[in-house]
Amino acid sequence: MHPFVDLSAYLDGALDEPRRAEVAAHLAGCSVCPGRLAQLRATASLIRRLPSPAPSRSLVPRLAAPFWIAPLRTLSAVASGLAVLAFAATTLIASAPAATSAGGAPAAAPASAASNLERTDSSSPSSSFGVGPAASGQPLAPAAPAAQPSSSALTSDATKRSAQGQGAATPTPVAKGETTPEGRARDAVAQSEPIRREVASPWLWLAVAILFGALALALQRRLRTR
C-alpha cells in the first residue's frame, strides 16, 4: 500500500522517526511513490517563488459617506446661527413696546390733570352767567338795608340754587372728533399691542436654533466615523 497521505508530511519533515523510517524504506523499493514525491517538491518550490502581496488594512470594504451629508451639515450650522440672531432680534422687539408704554404713562398724568382743571374753570357758575363786578363793568353801589325775605322767596331761591348746581355738575360733552391726551395715550397703547402680537415668539427661534445645531453635530459625527 502506497503512503500517499504521508508524502507531504514526509517532505515537510513533520513525521516522527518511526513513521519517517517506514516511508523512507517504502520509497526505496517503490517505483510510484518517488515520482509522486518529486511532484510535491516541484509544487512546493513554485509556491515559494510566488510574490507575497501586502494585505490591505481591513478585509471589510469601507463604505463611502453620501455626498449630501457635508452640504447638509454646513446648511444646518448656518441655519442654527441665523436662528440665534433671530432670537436676539425678536427678544429686543418684544421688550421695546413694553418700555415705550411704561414711559408714556407718567407723561399722560399731568396732561389729564391740566385738562380737568380747564373743565372745572369753564363750568363754574360765575363764568357762565357773568355774575360779579368784572362781568358788569360798573362800580359797586352801597347796599340798601335788606328786608326780611318771606318763606315763598326762600323756597324759590333754594330751587334756583339747586338747579344751578345741577347744571354746573353736568359734565361738558366732548365732541366725537375731539382728541384728548388720555385718548391719545390709549390709542398709543392700543396700537402697540397688535405689533407685539404680530412678532413671533423668541422661544420659537431658540428651539429652531437648538434643532439645527443638534442636526449639524450629528452629521459631523457621522462624517468622522466614516
KANOR-V628030 format. One record per run of one state. SS is the DSSP state (@ for helix, = for strand, . for the rest). FROM is the first residue (numbers start at 0). LEN is the number of residues. If there is no record, write none. Layout:
BEGIN
SS&FROM&LEN  SS&FROM&LEN
END
This chain:
BEGIN
.&0&6  @&6&6  .&12&4  @&16&13  .&29&3  @&32&17  .&49&18  @&67&55  .&122&2  @&124&5  .&129&3  @&132&4  .&136&14  @&150&19  .&169&11  @&180&18  .&198&3  @&201&24  .&225&1
END
